């Protein structure tokens, strides 16, 4: 099994790269998706979030009001740390369980937004960083996700710098490019990953 960490700044296009890797044959463990699962209604995770942040972070239906919680934590590093202390251990336990269920010869890609921030690079055989310029990130967040520019900048500022992410990269995927060019790059990376998984040299 080859354990790959995949990360990138918000709006860099990491989700598109993970989707393309799955098309190639990767087993994807998506930390964002798991983070949603561990705070669904009725879970200990949601109860802990409500204990920490109050019932104002719930919708009328009793689900987590993510935009409201996001507006609280991304403007306050201390509150963000409180949230992370609740969610990250739950995500880690679920991720380990999914990984243990994968085939022995699988290329397992862990999609981890905060890989650099949390010093997780040593957990993986190889780290892929999806890179895009801050201008591209901001444009995607405002134009495609409907964020205000202020909210988008706050979310970007709450993450590691571009330089810090690139420092931990074994492989960089440039996503300031058209989709077809991105597809070609991901196929190149997949060839590298499968060779590594088989114990062959990269070249």
PyMOL commands that set and color helices and strands:
alter all, ss='L'
color gray80, all
select helices_A, chain A and resi 14-24+31-37+44-53+55-57+66-73+77-100+121-123+134-143+149-157+162-167+179-197
alter helices_A, ss='H'
color red, helices_A
select strands_A, chain A and resi 2-8+27-30+107-111+126-131+171-174
alter strands_A, ss='S'
color yellow, strands_A
deselect
rebuild
show_as cartoon
